[in-house]
Amino acid sequence: MSFADLNLDPSILRALTEAGYESPTPIQAQSIPEALQGRDIMASAQTGTGKTAAFTLPALNLLATQHPVRSRGPRILVLTPTRELAAQVNEAARKYGKFLRARCVSIVGGMPYPLQNKLLSQPLDILVATPGRFIDHLERGRIDLSRLQMLVLDEADRMLDMGFMPDVERICDALPAERQTLLFSATLDGIMDIGKRFLRDPITIQVAGQKDKHANIEQRLHFVDDMNHKNKLLEHLLVEPGVNQAIIFTSTKRHADLLAEDLYAAGHKTAALHGDMTQGARNRTLTKLRHGDVKVLVATDVAARGIDVHGITHVINYDLPKFAEDYVHRIGRTGRANNTGIAISFASNTDRHLLRKIEQYTGHKFQPAVIAGFEPKRAVRMDDGEGRRSNGKRHGSGNGRPQGKSGFRGNNRDGGNRENREFRGNRENSSFGDRVMREGQPNRARDARQGEQKTDREVNGNSKSYTKDTDFQFARALTEEFGQRRPRSSNNQPANKQERFGNPNGHRGNNKPRATGNKSFGESSPKRPRSFA
Ligand SMILES: Nc1ncnc2c1ncn2[C@@H]1O[C@H](COP(=O)(O)OP(=O)(O)OP(=O)(O)O)[C@@H](O)[C@H]1O
């Protein structure tokens, strides 16, 4: 099938040819004809399979016909759970709607109101928004909904998880009842109820069951003894041939910052991406990732959601996600648009319950892999319902020596010959990530210091303290900011990991580069923390 068979407006076909698209992906081939018929749709497909175009193209096709009502308001509203995703959808709509001269605007939280007010006062066709900021503008009477024909709920599963459904309900109540509604999600599990509430007689389209998904992503698992082992393995993996760009996921924003700083100091073009950064900083980091100026992104779940960057060859789960759905979204940052990718997860024996949840969700059974020179010292237990045990599958050349194209310095997990290590000066006897490691382990001296732990305001004038640490707390912060939202139940878990861990240095962020001594990875010297590339 070709795009020409889909009955799309010629100006859209021209834009697709210019984008280099030859034929529709399965989700596009199935959704576009139904959407063009005016049907409401609930659709799910694997990450990276072109869901954005699956709803954007029929939405744009509406614009080829003039609306009878002459007003300025949007004809299409796309709601996304995150700001980054909104920016990406907006960009895609502009690309595909280039020859239609579609007027697309993105309105998200964290950006100044005056500019958004100005954008909303101009005539527009497609409005891409996060629910909270949309409601803000709606309540202030800044959005004219009289022409609205189509609502798209993108990443509906995530909107549900992040507690946006009450907002979505309020928005749906305000929209014309005669609209068409398209719902796209990575999974339809738990979404059916939403379909009944917000869609009219929807057709359900599911491309590949959960078990068939991600065939193009090689999923590896490495058992690790401790943080030190994890860091050595990470150092090794990042310099393996074939790594173009990588996203490393950590469980906390604080750890994302620390790991990014240390990787940067080790010579990797690294940046962090998480919800404590300003939206401007998040956008700049993503632009650098897109341009290849950032090679290693250390991110948390919310911030990295939906990132579509072609060069990402590797996803590394430095910490396993707490929710199996997040695993699927993480690994989906690689292997996009028919490419292949590698997803590597680190786990210890205490993570087995998380592994089991992921296995149940994805239908993919992990076979622990071992890289020569990086074998776990503790016996690996991969128990499942059948009592399976494994000591790990050997991965790599198996010549007994660690691999890596250059600068390997990791086969020395107990310290050993530290003179040859890169981190000298004030970082003697440490490897990158050691601070992350120290933060993750019990430390009496540090615990004793906890009472005097400083906030960032005290240290560097930044009002953010790192006491709120997980993405789910970020979701909660959004809830507090915009009212009404219902964070998922696990938000109520003991929140303050970071408070428990304390801070080994008593403070952070003095913005001074650390001495890095002989670097083996790259040449540049660190100049500042956080946005390092
Ligand atoms: N028909 C096509 N031919 C070639 N490339 C395509 C086609 N459709 C989409 N793409 C490209 O595939 C990539 C992934 O598309 P998209 O971001 O829409 O995936 P997705 O399913 O929404 O992923 P996620 O669930 O992770 O957000 C994009 O870079 C897009 O440009």
Ligand as a Chemical Component Dictionary entry (heavy atoms), coordinates in Angstrom:
data_LIG
# 
_chem_comp.id                   LIG 
_chem_comp.type                 NON-POLYMER 
_chem_comp.pdbx_formal_charge   0 
_chem_comp.three_letter_code    LIG 
# 
loop_
_chem_comp_atom.comp_id 
_chem_comp_atom.atom_id 
_chem_comp_atom.alt_atom_id 
_chem_comp_atom.type_symbol 
_chem_comp_atom.charge 
_chem_comp_atom.model_Cartn_x 
_chem_comp_atom.model_Cartn_y 
_chem_comp_atom.model_Cartn_z 
_chem_comp_atom.pdbx_ordinal 
LIG N1  N1  N 0 5.389  5.972  7.045  1  
LIG C1  C1  C 0 6.564  6.277  7.551  2  
LIG N2  N2  N 0 7.685  6.034  6.854  3  
LIG C2  C2  C 0 8.895  6.337  7.372  4  
LIG N3  N3  N 0 9.089  6.890  8.594  5  
LIG C3  C3  C 0 8.001  7.145  9.334  6  
LIG C4  C4  C 0 6.690  6.859  8.855  7  
LIG N4  N4  N 0 5.813  7.248  9.817  8  
LIG C5  C5  C 0 6.536  7.740  10.831 9  
LIG N5  N5  N 0 7.854  7.690  10.555 10 
LIG C6  C6  C 0 8.965  8.124  11.434 11 
LIG O1  O1  O 0 9.025  7.163  12.507 12 
LIG C7  C7  C 0 9.446  7.786  13.707 13 
LIG C8  C8  C 0 8.530  7.353  14.845 14 
LIG O2  O2  O 0 7.247  7.887  14.654 15 
LIG P1  P1  P 0 6.357  8.391  15.886 16 
LIG O3  O3  O 0 7.135  9.287  16.772 17 
LIG O4  O4  O 0 5.086  8.890  15.325 18 
LIG O5  O5  O 0 6.126  7.012  16.633 19 
LIG P2  P2  P 0 5.129  6.689  17.818 20 
LIG O6  O6  O 0 4.453  5.420  17.466 21 
LIG O7  O7  O 0 4.265  7.875  18.137 22 
LIG O8  O8  O 0 6.156  6.436  19.000 23 
LIG P3  P3  P 0 5.983  6.621  20.607 24 
LIG O9  O9  O 0 4.871  5.707  21.036 25 
LIG O10 O10 O 0 7.297  6.210  21.129 26 
LIG O11 O11 O 0 5.694  8.081  20.845 27 
LIG C9  C9  C 0 9.403  9.278  13.457 28 
LIG O12 O12 O 0 10.720 9.747  13.371 29 
LIG C10 C10 C 0 8.701  9.448  12.132 30 
LIG O13 O13 O 0 9.240  10.514 11.381 31 
# 
loop_
_chem_comp_bond.comp_id 
_chem_comp_bond.atom_id_1 
_chem_comp_bond.atom_id_2 
_chem_comp_bond.value_order 
_chem_comp_bond.pdbx_ordinal 
LIG N1  C1  SING 1  
LIG C1  N2  SING 2  
LIG C1  C4  DOUB 3  
LIG N2  C2  DOUB 4  
LIG C2  N3  SING 5  
LIG N3  C3  DOUB 6  
LIG C3  C4  SING 7  
LIG C3  N5  SING 8  
LIG C4  N4  SING 9  
LIG N4  C5  DOUB 10 
LIG C5  N5  SING 11 
LIG N5  C6  SING 12 
LIG C6  O1  SING 13 
LIG C6  C10 SING 14 
LIG O1  C7  SING 15 
LIG C7  C8  SING 16 
LIG C7  C9  SING 17 
LIG C8  O2  SING 18 
LIG O2  P1  SING 19 
LIG P1  O3  DOUB 20 
LIG P1  O4  SING 21 
LIG P1  O5  SING 22 
LIG O5  P2  SING 23 
LIG P2  O6  DOUB 24 
LIG P2  O7  SING 25 
LIG P2  O8  SING 26 
LIG O8  P3  SING 27 
LIG P3  O9  DOUB 28 
LIG P3  O10 SING 29 
LIG P3  O11 SING 30 
LIG C9  O12 SING 31 
LIG C9  C10 SING 32 
LIG C10 O13 SING 33 
# 
